[in-house]
Amino acid sequence: MTKRKTLIRALRRAARARGMEFILARQGANHEVYKLGGLMIPIPRHTEIDDRLADRICDEAEAKLGKGWKRP
């Protein structure tokens, strides 16, 4: 299980290192939607996220952050 905070922190740092914004676009009841350089990424509001889902979120972000960015 991956901590939600850790995943968001890693995405934010990777975006900042590449000169991109990683901002909270909106909040829903079950998910928060973040905007990464025009790409909308939903992240569940659970404190721990299943590793398979975290991998999928990271794969989604890879389109903007580039292949090989490090996931937590």
C-alpha positions in Angstrom: 0.0 0.0 0.0 1.2 3.5 -0.9 0.4 6.5 1.3 -1.7 9.1 -0.5 0.5 11.9 0.9 3.7 10.2 -0.4 2.2 9.8 -3.9 1.0 13.4 -4.1 4.4 14.7 -2.8 6.3 12.6 -5.4 4.1 13.9 -8.2 4.4 17.5 -7.0 8.2 17.3 -6.8 8.6 15.7 -10.2 6.3 18.3 -11.7 8.2 21.1 -10.1 11.6 19.7 -11.3 10.2 19.8 -14.8 8.8 23.3 -14.5 5.2 22.1 -14.5 2.3 22.8 -12.1 0.6 20.1 -10.1 -2.4 21.8 -8.6 -5.7 20.7 -7.0 -8.3 21.3 -9.6 -11.4 20.1 -7.6 -12.5 18.0 -4.7 -15.2 15.4 -4.8 -16.7 13.2 -2.2 -14.4 10.3 -3.0 -11.6 11.7 -5.1 -9.5 14.8 -5.5 -8.7 15.8 -9.1 -5.2 17.2 -9.7 -4.1 19.0 -12.8 -0.7 18.2 -14.2 0.2 20.3 -17.2 -3.3 20.0 -18.6 -3.8 16.4 -17.7 -6.4 15.7 -15.1 -5.5 13.0 -12.6 -8.1 11.7 -10.1 -6.6 10.5 -6.8 -8.8 8.7 -4.2 -9.2 10.3 -0.8 -8.1 7.2 1.1 -5.0 7.5 3.4 -3.5 4.4 1.7 -3.8 3.6 -2.0 -3.4 0.1 -3.4 -0.1 -0.4 -5.2 -1.7 -1.3 -8.5 -3.8 1.8 -8.5 -0.7 3.9 -7.5 1.1 2.3 -10.5 -1.8 3.3 -12.8 -1.8 6.9 -11.5 2.0 7.0 -12.1 1.6 5.6 -15.6 -0.9 8.3 -16.3 1.5 11.0 -15.1 4.3 9.5 -17.1 2.7 11.0 -20.3 3.6 14.5 -18.9 6.6 13.8 -16.6 8.4 11.6 -19.1 9.4 8.0 -19.0 11.5 7.0 -16.1 10.4 9.4 -13.4 10.6 7.8 -10.0 7.4 6.7 -8.3 7.4 6.5 -4.4 
